[in-house]
Amino acid sequence: MADQIITGATSFNILTFIATRTISLASSGNFVAVGSFNAIGSANSLIVFRATTSGQRGLLSVKGGQAVRFVDATDIDSSQGTLVTNSAGFISNTINWEVPASPSVSGAGNFFDEFFN
């Protein structure tokens, strides 16, 4: 699929991206997802978010709900909206984005060995 460049100051009620995309946000623009922001890639097909100018963040404010998974985000500033939680993704030089830590399992035995023996 082709790459997409979004320019200008734009407000979206629902902003949705699908896998196998590179989305470039104009570094001078301000983009707002008012209703919901959906960006769902896969382990083998990340959605890539970049600013058009490397090192100069593009503004993406998420005001409503979100579903964000398998996104590779670089140079994105979301400080004017809610925290963007990028499950199973990557972030670099972003503001107000997080990638939660994977849950860890402690102990070498299995559940039944630990509690029933």
Number of C-alpha atoms within 10 A of each C-alpha: 7 8 10 12 14 16 16 12 12 12 15 14 13 15 17 15 16 14 19 17 19 21 19 21 25 21 22 16 17 20 22 24 22 17 15 17 24 16 21 20 22 15 12 9 14 23 24 22 22 24 24 19 14 12 15 17 23 27 25 23 23 23 19 15 15 21 14 21 22 22 26 18 23 22 24 26 22 23 16 15 17 15 16 22 16 22 17 18 21 17 17 13 14 19 19 15 20 15 17 11 8 8 6 6 6 7 8 8 9 9 10 8 9 10 8 6 6
